[in-house]
């Protein structure tokens, strides 16, 4: 059920993602403002989510969140008219999809960390994430194959159906877990802002924020740089949508191979600290190469490598970090990190990119600036993995779940 849940959730999102990529290519001059608007929207949602988690059982607030986003998507389905869509609607859609993606996926993984024990997570999270990657493989294929005939509205209609099926899977999984444990999940309680306050009091969670910040500095540079080059080299709404669809397809195929066959074995063999360091070490070499020989194909290939490792290795490992903490941290702190901190780092990264290119640096020269970031990333990843090992040992020796140090 978890596999199917994530399959439909990411399948629907990745049908919509190429449309967002096309919107980004039409709005490269204001991308940094769109990131800022997304971050502010995330900040507005955090207390609302904290209220829902504090007052309602999981079986109520999880489906309610998905139903809310389904209503939003139905509105965009009516409003979108391809390249004739007014710019303000395109920009609202960009912000909405950026919020939707992080929020619903964060809720999903909080749910998974609540359902599965740490030893189960090491075994199964790669497999469960492979369900999402399989959906993400089919999503861009649907978009690339149907956008010319059905347009953006047709793609949104199919994505809406996928989100409805994901909501059904969430309800069924919750009922199954209640039957097997013979009691409903308790209301988490606590304050509305408790999750945000805990993050800044915990060394463990601050290292998780650092990991997210440096990753987003990297991914935002690659995303913005690719949008600039696509705007220069590829003409037409449908043609750009097809290009971004194929990029997404290649990413998800590679990520699926990692998740289904490699990631769980890798974490078992190397341990969490070494696994988390793999990605910055490999990307450092890629950025050196990019700084020496910039091109559309090379930049697209590096973005494919970065996103594949993110979904295939870093993603499952990052979600495992929250299986060794208490429920309030799993939902409130994790959601705050996955939404507000994530988009805050996006805003920071987008303004840095804007400032560096505005100062006259080429995309290739900016790549050299990012090489030291990989060193910071590797150091923070190693420290975070070490702290995880300590919390895992506490859980395995039978100690009660607690807030991370």
N, C-alpha and C positions, 0 to 999 in steps of 0.2 A: 504493500500500500504506500509506503514511503517513497519507493522507486517511482510508482505511477503518479503520486502527488507531485514530485519534483519534475517529472517528465512533462506533465501538462502545464505546470507553472512556468518553467523556462521555455517550453515550446511556444506558448503564447507570447511571452516577452520577446523571444528572438524573431518572431514574425514581425514585431513592431520595431525592433532595433535598427534594421536597415533604413526604415522611414526616418528615424531620428538622425541617423548618419547623413541622410540626404538633407534634412532640415539644417544640420550643422554646416554642411557645405554651402548652403544658401545664406548662412548667417555667420560666416567666419569673423566678421568685424565686431560682433557683439557676443561671442562665445563666453568671454570672461564675465560679462554681465549675466548671461544665462546661468553660469555656474554659481554666481552670487545669489541670484534669485532662488535657485534650487536649495542652496545652503540655508537661506532665510526661511524657506518653506519647511525644511527639515526641523529647524529650531522651533517653529510654531507647532509642529506635530508632536514633538517629544513629550510635552506635558499632557497632551491628550492621550497618547499611548500609555503614559504612566498612570493616568486616571483609570483607563480601561483595565490595565493589569492589576491595579490595586483594589478594584471594586468587583470585578467579574471573574468567573471561572474561565479557564482556558477554552472549554468547549463553547463558550459564547463569544469571547472577544476575537478569537482567530477567524471564524466564519464571517463575523461582522466586518472585519477589516477588508476581507476579500470582496464582499458584496458591495462595499463602498467604492472600491476601485472599479468594479464592473459597471456601476452606474456612470462613473466618470468616462470610461472607455466608450460606452454607448453614446454619450454626448459628442465625443470626437468623431465617432463613426458618421454621425449626421453632418458634422461641420466640415470635414475634410474634402477637398476637391483637387487633389494632386498639386501641380505647380500653380494652380489658380487660388489655392488656399491663402487667405490673407496672412500677412507676416505675423500679426499678433497671435493668431490661432496657432501657427507653426511654432512660435516661441513658447506659448503656453503648453503645447503638447510636449515640446522638448523638456521643459521643467517637470511636467507631470510624469513623463515616462522615467526620468532620472530619479524622481522620488519613489515612484511605483516599484521600480526594480529593486532598489536597496531595501525598501520597507518590507515588501512581501517576502523577499528572500531571507531577510533577517528574522522575520517572524517564523518562517519555515525552520531555520536552523536552531532557533531557540526551542521550538517544539521538539526537534530531533534530539537536542541535548537533554531535554527533559524526559524523553521516552527511553533513550538508550544509555546503558552504563558505559564508563570509559573503555573497558575491554571490548565491549560490543562495538563501540564507536571506531576503535582502531581497525576492527575487522570489517565493518559494514559501511562506514561513511564514504569511502571511495566508491563502493558499489552504488550507494544511494545517489551520490553526486553524479555517477555515470547515467542515471536515469534522467537527470537534468540535461546532461550533455547530449544524450540521444534526442531529447526534445529540441535542444538547441541546434542539432544537426538538421533535423527535419524542418524546423521553423524557417531558417533562411532559404531552404529549398522551396518551400511553399511560397515565400515572398518572391523569390527570383522567378518562379514559374508562373505566378498568377498576377503579379502587379501590373503587367502590361494590359491584361484583359479586364481585371476586376478593379484595378486602382487601389488606392490606400484604404478606401472604405471597405472593400471586399476583404482585404487582409485583416482589418480590424474586427470584422464580423467573426472570422475564424478564430482570431486570438481571444475574443470575448467568450466563445464556446469553450476554448481550452481553459480559461480562467474559471469558468463555471464547473468544469470537471475537476480541476484542482481543489476547489472549495468542497466539492462532494468527497474527494479523497481525504481531506482534512477532517471532515465530520466523521467519516467511517473509521479513520485511524484513531481518533479520540475515543470513539465508542468501543473499539476493540481493546484499547489500552485500559479503559475503565473496567471492561469485563474480565480481563486477565489479572488485574490487580485487586478487583473486588471493591474498589472505592474510587470516587471521582477525584480529580486533581484539586487540591485545596486552592482557595483564593490566596494569592501571594501577599496581598496587603502592602503596608509600607507607604511612604510618602510619594507624591507625584514626581518630585525632583530627586528622589533617593538615588536612582541609577546614575544620574549625572554627577552627584556629589561623591558617590563611591569611586567613580573612575579616577578622580583627582586625588583620592586618598590611598590608592593602591598602586604599588610599584609594578605589580604584575599587569594590571590593566593599562598603566601608562606605557609600558613596553609594547603592549598590543596596539596602542594608539600610534606609537612611533613606527611600528611595522607598517601600519596603514598609511601613515603620512608619506614615508619614503617610497612605498609602492605607488601611491597616487601621484607623487611628483614624476615618477617614471611613466606611468600609464597615460597621464594627462598630456605630457609632452608628446608621446607617440600618437595619441588620438588627435590633438590639435595640429600637429605637424602633418599627419596624413590628410586631415580635412583641407589644409591649405594646398597640398599638392594635388588632391583630387579636384579642388576648385580650379586649379590651373590646367590640368591635363584632361579631365573628363567633362563632357558637356551633356546636359539633359537630366531631368528629374529621374526618369526610369532607368537610364544608363548608370547613374550614380547609385541608385538604390540596388541595382543588380550587382555592381562592384562590391558594395559593402555587404551584400548578402553572401557573395562568394567568400569574402574574407571571413565572415562569421562561420561559414560552413567549414572551412579548413581548420579554423581554431577549434571548433567543437569536435571534429573527427580526431584530432591529435589529443585533445583533452580527454576524450572518451577512452582512448587507448591507455592513457596514464591511469585514469580512475579505475577502469575495469580490471586491468592486468598488473599494474606496477605500484601504485601509490601505497596501498596497505603493506605490501611486502617491503617497500622502500623504508617506510617509517619503522617497521619492525626490525629491519636489518641495521639501519643507521641511527635510529633514535630521533627524537624530535629536534634537538639542537642542530644536528648535521643536515636534516631534511630541510629545515627552514633556511639554511645558509645556501643551499644549492642554487636557488633562483637569482639572488644578487650576484653570485660569482659568475654565472653564465651570462647574465645581462651586461655585466661590466665589459666583457669581451665584445659583445654585440655593439655597445655604444662606441667603443674605440673604432670599430670597423665602420660604423655609421658616420662618425666624424670625419673619416678619411675618404669615403666614397658615397655621397648622398644620392638617392634616387627614389622614385615612387615605389618601384618593386622592392628595393632594399628596405625602405621604411615600412612598407606593408609586411614584409617578411619578419622584421624585428617585432612589429606589433603582434603578429601571429604567434611568435615564440613567447613573448611576454604574456599574452592572454592565455595561451595554452598551458604554460606552467602555472599561471595563477589559478585557472580552473582545475587543472589536473593534479597539482602538487600542493601549492600554497593554500588553496581553498579548503580541501578536506582537512589539512593539518590545522588551519586556523579554527575551523569549527570544533575540532577535538579539544582545543584549549578551554572550551566552556563546559566540557563534561565533568570537570574536576572541581567545580565551584557550586555554590548554593543557587537555588531557583531564582531569587531576586536578582542576582548577578546575571544569570542566564537570560532573563527577559529584559529587565530594565537597563542594566549596564551594557549588555550586548547590543540592544537596540540603539542606545545612545551612541555607542561607538560605530555601529554599522550605518547609521544615518547621519546624525549631526557631525560627528568627528570625521566620517568619511567624506561628506560633502564639504566640510570646512577645509579639509586637506585638498580637495578638488579646487576650491576657490583659491587657496594659496598657490597651488600649482599653476592654475590658469593665469593668475596675475603675474606670477614669475615668468611664465612663458611670454605673456604679452609685454612685460617690461624688457626682457632680453631681446626679443625680436624688434621691439620699438626702439631699442638702443642701437640697432643696426646690425645685430648678429644674424648670420644665416642659420637655418635649421641645423646644418652640419656643425657649425661652431657651437651652437647651444648644446649639442650632443656631448661635446667635450666637457662642458660645464657640469653635466650630470654624472660623469664618471666617479667623482669622489662621493656622491650620494650613495653609490653602490657599496662603498666601504662602511658608511654609517648604517646602512640597511643590514649588512652582514653581521656587524657587531650587535645591533639590537636584536636580531633574530636569534643569535646564539644565547644571549642573556634570557630572552623570553622562553626559549626551549628548556633552559636549565631550571627556571622557576616552575615550569610545567611539570618537569620530572619530580620536583619536590612535592607538589600538590598531588600528583598521581600516586606517589608512594604513601602519602597520608591516607588517600582513599582506599588503597589496596590493603593497608593495615587495619582498616575498619573504623577509622575516625569519621565523625559526622561531617556532612557537607558544611562548609564555612565560606565566608567572604574571603577572597584572595588577599594575601598580604600586600 
